[in-house]
Amino acid sequence: MSTLSKIVYNFKNLPGSHSDDFSPSDRQIEFIVNHFRSELASQRVNTKKSTDGFYQEIINLKVEKTKDFRPFKDNVEILRSKSKLPSMVTSHNRGEVIDFIGMRDDFLGFQKTTVHTFNIDLENPMVTELYFTSGDYLYIVSQGRSLIREVYMKAVFSDPREVKIFNGELTLINGMDWDYPLPDNLIGQLNNMIINNEFRWGQIVQPDLINDGKDA
C-alpha cells in the first residue's frame, strides 16, 4: 500500500496534469484521486471483483439510544451513531460498500436491513441484530442484546482522509505521508482512469482554502 504523497507525486507526472489553464494544488489532486478511487471501487463491486485494500475501519463507533424510529416489539432497542458517518462509496449492486458492522470480537456481523423493512426482518427468530443507514447516521436494531455502546465498522469510504480525521488519526491540515487505502497493483489502473477522464478534472476539484503549504 502506497502513501498518499507517492500517489500525488505520480499524478503530477501524468500527461496533462499541469497546464496554463489547470494547475491543481496537492489537496485538489487528492480530491481527483479520491473521486476515481471511488469509481474504481464501485466498478469492482459491480463486477464481483475483490475490494480488499480499499476498506477502512472505524473500530469504536459510539452509539446511543434513539427514538428516531419506532420498533413494533417492546424488547427491541434502536441505537444511532453519535456522529454522522464519513461518506461511503456506493455501487449499483450493493448500495453502500460495507464489509462488516457488528461487535469487534464477533465472527458474524449484524444483518443489513432498511428503515422500511427492519420490523419485518425482526420476525425471523434467527435475527437478533440489524443495521441500516439513514441521514448519514448508522442505526443498530437490537433484539435481545443489551448494553451495546459501540460497534466495529469496516467499509469503503469516499474520502480516506475524512475517516482518519473521524478516528482521530489526522487533523485537516496533516500532510500526506500516510498509507492510502488502494492496492498497489491497482495504481496503474487508477492512473489510466484519471488520464482517460482528463476533461472532468476541473469539475471534480474543490477550492483549496486550507493554508497548509500544499499549493504546488
C-alpha positions in Angstrom: 0.0 0.0 0.0 1.5 3.3 -1.1 1.3 6.6 0.8 -0.9 9.4 -0.5 2.1 11.6 -1.1 3.5 9.0 -3.5 0.2 8.8 -5.4 0.0 12.6 -5.6 3.6 12.6 -6.9 2.6 10.0 -9.6 -0.3 12.3 -10.6 2.0 15.2 -11.2 3.9 13.1 -13.7 0.8 12.1 -15.7 0.3 13.7 -19.1 -1.7 17.0 -18.9 -1.6 17.1 -15.1 -0.4 20.8 -15.2 -1.0 23.4 -17.8 -1.6 27.2 -18.0 -5.3 26.6 -17.6 -5.1 23.9 -14.9 -2.5 23.7 -12.1 -4.1 21.9 -9.1 -2.7 22.0 -5.6 -1.8 18.8 -3.8 -5.2 19.0 -2.0 -7.1 19.3 -5.2 -5.1 16.4 -6.6 -6.3 14.4 -3.6 -9.9 15.3 -4.5 -9.3 13.9 -8.0 -7.6 10.7 -6.7 -10.4 10.1 -4.2 -13.1 10.5 -6.9 -11.6 8.0 -9.3 -10.6 5.6 -6.5 -14.3 5.6 -5.5 -15.3 4.9 -9.1 -12.8 2.1 -9.3 -14.0 0.5 -6.1 -17.7 0.7 -7.3 -16.8 -0.9 -10.6 -15.0 -3.7 -8.9 -18.0 -4.4 -6.6 -20.4 -4.3 -9.6 -18.2 -6.9 -11.5 -17.8 -9.0 -8.3 -14.0 -8.4 -8.1 -12.2 -8.1 -4.8 -12.1 -4.7 -2.9 -9.5 -5.9 -0.4 -7.2 -3.0 0.2 -9.9 -0.4 -0.2 -11.5 -0.9 3.2 -11.0 1.3 6.3 -12.1 0.6 9.8 -13.9 2.6 12.5 -13.0 0.4 15.5 -15.1 2.0 18.3 -18.1 3.7 16.7 -20.1 5.1 19.6 -23.9 4.5 19.5 -26.7 5.6 21.8 -30.4 5.0 22.2 -32.7 6.9 19.9 -36.4 7.4 19.2 -35.9 8.3 15.6 -37.8 5.1 14.5 -40.3 3.0 16.3 -40.0 -0.8 16.6 -43.1 -2.9 16.8 -41.8 -5.1 19.6 -41.2 -3.9 23.1 -38.0 -5.7 23.6 -36.3 -4.1 20.6 -33.9 -1.3 21.1 -32.8 1.1 18.3 -29.4 2.8 18.6 -27.9 5.6 16.5 -24.3 6.5 15.9 -23.4 9.6 18.0 -21.8 11.2 15.0 -22.6 11.3 11.3 -20.6 8.7 9.3 -17.9 9.7 6.8 -19.4 9.3 3.3 -19.2 5.8 1.8 -18.7 4.5 -1.7 -21.8 3.1 -3.3 -22.4 0.6 -6.1 -25.4 -0.4 -8.2 -25.3 -4.0 -6.8 -24.8 -3.4 -3.1 -25.5 0.2 -2.3 -23.1 1.3 0.3 -19.9 -0.8 0.2 -19.9 -2.1 3.8 -18.0 -5.3 4.7 -18.8 -5.6 8.3 -20.8 -4.0 11.1 -21.1 -5.6 14.5 -19.2 -6.3 17.7 -15.5 -6.4 17.1 -14.9 -9.8 18.5 -17.9 -11.5 16.8 -17.3 -13.8 13.8 -20.6 -12.8 12.2 -21.7 -9.2 11.8 -25.1 -7.7 12.1 -27.6 -8.3 9.2 -28.2 -5.4 6.8 -31.8 -4.1 6.6 -33.5 -0.8 5.7 -35.5 1.8 7.6 -38.6 0.4 5.9 -38.1 -3.3 6.5 -36.3 -3.7 9.9 -39.6 -4.6 11.7 -40.4 -7.3 9.1 -36.8 -8.7 9.3 -37.1 -9.0 13.1 -39.9 -11.5 12.6 -37.2 -14.0 11.7 -36.4 -15.8 15.0 -32.8 -16.2 14.0 -32.2 -12.4 13.7 -31.2 -10.5 16.8 -29.3 -7.5 15.4 -29.7 -5.5 12.3 -28.2 -2.3 10.9 -29.2 0.3 8.4 -28.1 3.9 7.5 -30.3 6.9 7.2 -29.4 10.6 7.0 -25.6 9.8 7.2 -26.1 8.0 10.6 -25.7 4.3 11.4 -28.7 2.7 13.1 -28.5 -0.6 15.1 -31.6 -2.5 15.8 -31.0 -4.8 18.7 -33.3 -7.6 19.9 -32.1 -9.4 23.0 -28.6 -7.9 23.4 -28.4 -5.1 25.9 -25.7 -2.6 26.7 -24.4 -2.0 23.1 -22.4 1.2 23.4 -20.1 0.9 20.4 -19.7 -1.2 17.3 -17.0 -2.0 14.8 -17.4 -0.9 11.2 -15.4 -1.8 8.0 -16.4 -0.1 4.8 -15.1 1.6 1.6 -15.3 5.3 2.2 -15.2 8.1 -0.4 -12.6 10.2 1.4 -9.9 8.3 3.3 -8.7 11.4 5.0 -12.1 12.1 6.4 -12.1 8.6 8.0 -8.7 9.2 9.6 -9.9 12.5 11.0 -13.0 10.8 12.3 -10.8 8.2 14.0 -8.6 11.0 15.5 -5.5 9.8 13.5 -5.2 13.0 11.5 -6.2 16.7 11.5 -7.5 18.5 8.5 -4.1 20.1 7.8 -1.9 17.0 8.3 0.3 16.1 5.4 0.1 13.2 3.0 2.6 10.7 4.4 0.1 8.1 5.4 -1.0 4.8 3.8 -3.7 5.4 1.2 -6.3 2.6 1.0 -5.7 1.4 -2.5 -3.9 -1.8 -3.5 -0.5 -1.1 -5.2 -1.4 -3.4 -8.1 -4.3 -1.1 -9.0 -2.5 2.2 -9.0 -1.8 1.9 -12.7 -5.4 1.3 -13.4 -6.4 4.3 -11.3 -3.9 6.4 -13.3 -5.4 5.2 -16.6 -8.8 6.2 -15.4 -7.6 9.6 -14.4 -5.8 10.2 -17.8 -8.8 9.0 -19.8 -11.1 11.4 -18.0 -8.8 14.5 -18.1 -11.7 16.6 -19.2 -13.5 16.0 -15.9 -10.7 17.1 -13.6 -11.8 20.7 -13.4 -15.3 19.6 -12.4 -14.1 17.4 -9.6 -11.7 19.7 -7.8 -12.8 21.9 -5.0 -11.2 25.2 -3.9 -8.2 24.7 -1.8 -8.9 27.0 1.1 -6.6 25.3 3.6 -3.4 27.2 4.4 -1.1 24.1 4.7 1.7 24.9 2.3 0.4 22.3 -0.2 -0.5 24.6 -3.0 2.0 23.2 -5.5 
